[in-house]
Amino acid sequence: MVAMKVLSKYLATEFLKLVCLCQVIFLSIYLIVDFVQKIDNFIEAQASLGVMLAYFVYKTPLIFIQMLPPATLISVIILFSLLKRKNELTAMKACGLNLFKVVQPIVVTAIMISISLFLFSEIVVPYSSSKFNEIWEVEVEKRDPTQFYGMNQIWYKGPGTIYWMRRFDYPNRTMERPTLYFFDESFHLVERIDGQRAIWEEGKWKIEEGIIQRATEEGIYRPTKFTDLYLVLEATPETFIKRERDPEEMSYWQLKRYAERVLMEGYDNTRYLVDMNFKVAFPFIILIMVLMGTPISLRVEKGGVAFAIFIGIGVCFLYLVTLGFTRSLGLSGILPPILSAWLGNLIFLFLSIYLMMKVAR
């Protein structure tokens, strides 16, 4: 029992050392590449050294969680490749330990890392991501920080009016498929206007090919078609160009509340449900990387550690492609949000368990 505790502590310690080393290497490479790609933008914007430093400092937490799964996989491959090369695995088997017993302390460590990763992505990453995005947009792209950019399905509440549009094209000052609701002081709907598009022209909104419905004294709404309708509204194009927050700028609970609010307003909240479920599913990749890396390192006979690492990188790439594909299926509504977020994990979990059983025989 004492010997097993010593062995478990040894394996967990060596695993954590390798994870830290690989994480530092991957993080450094990512930051260097990102710096080279963005240095021209900072110079063109005449940003100070302090602004550049703050940008990369705030971006580091997001890069940290993105690089942790591949760092974990490579660490496991290196660890078991070295144990195999030094015949330490053979000695463990001679003492009556099977593969699952050997992997157990590393699996427990991976679970602890997964939980820590989730908490880190909930507490630190949303704040830091908001800050580096704000620095990039305000200091580099010189955008107004009070504006939204590239938002679909916009809703906006103004004085006595609620606006909804499928998309707002700011360069062309155009609303796509707008719907305008006009209310009286008692918040009773008195008029509704639906159009194919609304174009900003000389301080007015020109609404094309639509229907206007006005309430009569009897409370009946009578529809009237129109070709062009000019309206002077309080809302201008600048009203609808505020930046939409990225998923990494919101925690799980913030995304959940936002998705519920969007649904209550009658809009499609599929995107937010998918991203919300991915926030929970992502940390468990750490555990799957451990289960996947172990049989890879043990099954590779030729090429040694370098070839095993090469295969591990290929697995990471395949995992990334699978997650992107299942996410797109969730966003398109083909898969339920929770299934689209967890399907990639389930596929690689069953594959890793199968490989583990093949190696353990």
VENJO-V78662 format. One line per field, one symbol per residue. phi: phi as a letter, one per 20 degrees, with the letter a starting at -180 (. if undefined). A space follows every 50 residues. Layout:
phi: ???
//
This chain:
phi: .ffffffffffffffffffffffffffffffffffffdffffffelffff ffffgfffeggffgffefgfffffffffgffffffemfffffffeneeff fffgfffffffffffffffffeeefgfffffffffffeedeleffeddcm edlecbddfmbcdcbfadefgelceelfcdddcefemefdbccdbfacde clnceeedlbcdcdfefeneedecebeccecdcffdgffddffeffgfec fgfffffffffffffndfdggffffffffeffgffgfffffefffffeef denmfffffffffffgfffffffffffffffenfdfgffffdffffffff fffffffffff
//
